[in-house]
Amino acid sequence: MNSTLKPICPIQFPKPTGWLASIRFRLSGDLEGHIASCPRCRRRLADWGRVELALKLILTQPHSLTLLQRANQKALKMLSHRERFSPKAEALRQVAACPNWILRNSRLLEKVLQTAACLAVACLLKVGLVSFFTDIHEEGQKAVHNYYAAHLGE
């Protein structure tokens, strides 16, 4: 089977220079050719892509604060009996997640930011309206001045 793989990323990177870079470039080409021809490696690469996607999805989802404690409990169950009841294991058993201050005060921060945004919009409107009315007043004064200057001189 003589198929060529298209690059995943459309961005073209400069060709590597130097003897080590040329070896890497040649090996990457050989690796692509092997993956294209070997169903087992192609399947493993696809499985790795699914694992990577699953890990990225896990990072984007919110987790409960007991996740660390539950993960430690499951990890401790995999240890031998002697290691499971050692002092270090006991310390792992009692570890609890402590969220940072942003997460703890997220509701308050949200309200403060909304209030600040409203005040900023109100101030910008006030400044804009005041300058708009000042411009109108000045234009009116100029029009009146020009009218009287043109008509009083006759």
C-alpha positions in Angstrom: 0.0 0.0 0.0 1.6 3.2 -1.1 -0.4 6.0 0.4 0.8 9.4 1.6 -0.5 11.0 4.8 -1.6 14.6 4.7 -0.3 16.8 7.5 -2.8 17.5 10.2 -1.8 21.1 10.5 -1.9 23.3 7.3 0.9 25.5 8.7 4.2 24.9 6.9 7.1 24.8 9.2 10.7 25.6 7.9 12.8 22.5 7.1 15.1 21.5 9.9 18.8 22.1 9.5 21.8 20.2 10.8 22.6 16.5 10.8 20.4 15.6 13.9 17.5 17.5 12.4 17.9 15.6 9.1 17.9 12.3 10.9 14.7 13.3 12.8 13.1 14.4 9.6 13.9 11.1 7.9 12.7 9.1 10.9 9.4 11.0 11.0 8.9 10.3 7.3 9.7 6.6 7.9 7.3 6.6 10.9 4.5 8.1 8.8 5.1 5.5 6.1 5.1 2.7 8.7 1.9 3.9 10.3 0.2 4.2 6.9 1.1 0.6 6.2 0.7 -1.1 9.6 -2.9 -1.6 10.8 -1.8 -2.4 14.4 0.2 0.9 14.8 -2.6 2.8 13.0 -5.1 1.4 15.6 -2.8 2.3 18.5 -2.3 5.8 17.2 -6.1 6.2 16.9 -6.6 4.9 20.4 -4.0 7.3 21.7 -5.9 10.1 19.9 -9.1 9.1 21.7 -7.3 9.0 25.1 -5.8 12.5 24.4 -9.3 13.8 23.5 -10.8 12.3 26.6 -8.1 13.9 28.8 -8.8 17.3 27.2 -12.5 16.9 27.8 -11.8 16.0 31.5 -9.8 19.2 31.9 -12.7 21.3 30.6 -15.3 19.9 32.9 -15.8 21.1 36.5 -15.0 18.6 39.2 -16.2 18.3 42.8 -13.8 19.1 45.6 -13.7 15.5 46.7 -12.1 14.3 43.4 -8.6 14.4 44.9 -9.6 12.5 48.0 -11.5 9.8 45.9 -8.5 9.5 43.6 -6.1 9.0 46.5 -8.5 6.4 48.0 -8.5 4.4 44.8 -4.7 4.7 44.4 -4.2 3.5 48.0 -6.3 0.4 47.4 -3.8 -0.6 44.7 -0.9 -0.7 47.2 0.2 -3.6 49.3 -1.2 -4.0 52.9 2.0 -2.7 54.5 2.2 0.4 52.3 -1.5 1.1 52.6 -1.2 1.7 56.3 2.1 3.6 56.3 2.2 7.2 57.7 2.6 8.6 54.2 -0.5 6.7 53.0 -2.4 8.1 56.0 -1.4 11.6 54.9 -2.7 10.9 51.4 -5.9 9.6 52.9 -6.6 12.9 54.7 -5.6 15.3 51.9 -8.5 17.5 50.8 -8.7 19.9 47.9 -8.5 23.5 48.8 -9.9 25.7 46.0 -8.3 29.0 45.3 -9.9 32.2 46.4 -11.3 32.9 42.9 -13.3 29.7 43.0 -14.4 30.2 46.6 -15.6 33.8 45.9 -16.8 33.4 42.3 -20.4 34.5 43.0 -19.2 37.7 44.8 -16.6 38.4 42.1 -19.3 38.0 39.4 -21.6 40.5 41.2 -18.8 43.0 41.7 -17.7 42.7 38.0 -21.3 43.1 36.8 -21.7 46.2 39.0 -18.4 47.6 37.8 -19.4 47.0 34.1 -22.7 48.8 34.7 -21.0 51.8 36.3 -18.5 52.0 33.5 -21.2 52.0 30.9 -23.2 54.6 32.9 -20.1 56.8 33.2 -19.3 56.5 29.5 -22.9 57.4 28.6 -22.9 60.3 31.0 -19.6 61.7 29.6 -20.8 61.1 26.0 -24.2 62.7 26.6 -22.6 65.7 28.3 -20.1 66.2 25.6 -22.8 65.8 23.0 -25.0 68.4 24.6 -22.0 70.7 25.1 -21.3 70.4 21.4 -24.9 71.2 20.5 -24.9 74.2 22.8 -21.7 75.6 21.3 -23.0 75.1 17.7 -26.3 76.9 18.7 -24.3 79.8 20.2 -22.2 80.0 17.0 -25.4 80.0 14.9 -27.0 82.7 17.0 -23.8 84.8 16.9 -23.4 84.4 13.1 -27.1 85.3 12.6 -27.0 88.5 14.7 -23.6 89.4 13.2 -25.0 89.1 9.7 -28.3 90.8 10.4 -27.3 93.6 12.8 -24.7 95.0 10.4 -27.4 95.8 7.7 
